[in-house]
Amino acid sequence: MEPSYQHARQAIIPVPEVRTVEKIRVLVAARPRLMRELVVELISGQPDIEVMAEVQDDSKIAELVQELHPDCVILGLEASDSRPDVCDLLFERHPHLKILALASERNSCIFYWATLNIRSSRVETSEQGILDALRGRRPLGAAVLLPASSKKIN
């Protein structure tokens, strides 16, 4: 019986848990070139961040995001503080993407992300009402119920 005791004793020895840390995948598309190089130098030494690619041509941003699936895109912010046009396109296709926009001439940085806007509407309590709701159809004239604190942010 001694061998089974030792076997049982060995079975309760805790094994250290091995955890893999997923890196934050970043696509850098900041302009001008010097700013892009500085950003890459800053983040490439971080153990939890991976620079997937650098984009020199802004027209290639959407294509590379589609191909590489980064977690974050760093891009240049134009003269105005308005959201860059490419943000809307990227969020439409990749709603979980985060975008960091840098404006070197103004020493400013803006972080953009998309959030889910939860909505509700009353559904007719019937077989047809339930089926229509499952199919994404709302009855004509149905009011969308939004919480009082719900705000649309530009």
Residue pairs with C-beta under 8 A, 6 or more apart in sequence:
21 47
21 48
23 47
23 48
23 49
23 50
24 48
24 49
24 50
24 71
24 72
25 50
25 52
25 68
25 69
25 70
25 71
25 72
26 43
26 49
26 50
26 51
26 52
26 70
26 71
26 72
26 73
26 74
27 52
27 53
27 54
27 55
27 61
27 64
27 65
27 68
27 70
27 72
27 73
27 74
28 36
28 39
28 40
28 43
28 51
28 53
28 54
28 55
28 73
28 74
29 36
29 54
29 55
29 58
29 61
29 64
29 73
29 74
29 75
29 76
30 36
30 39
30 74
30 75
30 76
30 102
31 58
31 75
31 76
32 76
32 104
33 56
35 76
35 102
35 104
36 54
36 56
39 74
39 102
40 51
40 54
43 49
43 51
44 51
52 68
52 70
53 64
53 68
55 61
55 64
58 75
58 86
61 73
61 75
61 86
61 90
62 86
62 89
62 90
62 93
65 73
65 90
65 93
65 94
65 97
66 93
66 94
69 94
70 97
71 96
71 97
71 98
72 97
72 98
72 99
72 100
73 90
73 97
73 98
73 99
73 100
74 99
74 100
74 101
74 102
75 84
75 86
75 99
75 100
75 101
75 102
76 101
76 102
76 103
76 104
77 84
77 101
77 102
77 103
77 108
77 109
77 110
78 84
78 103
79 103
79 105
81 103
81 108
81 110
83 101
83 110
83 112
83 154
84 99
84 101
87 99
87 101
87 112
90 97
90 99
91 97
91 99
91 112
91 114
95 114
95 116
96 114
97 113
97 114
98 111
98 112
98 113
99 111
99 112
99 113
100 109
100 110
100 111
100 112
101 109
101 110
101 111
101 112
102 108
102 109
103 109
103 110
117 150
117 152
119 144
119 145
119 146
120 144
120 145
121 138
121 142
121 143
121 144
121 145
122 142
122 143
122 145
123 129
123 130
123 132
123 133
124 132
124 139
129 139
132 138
132 139
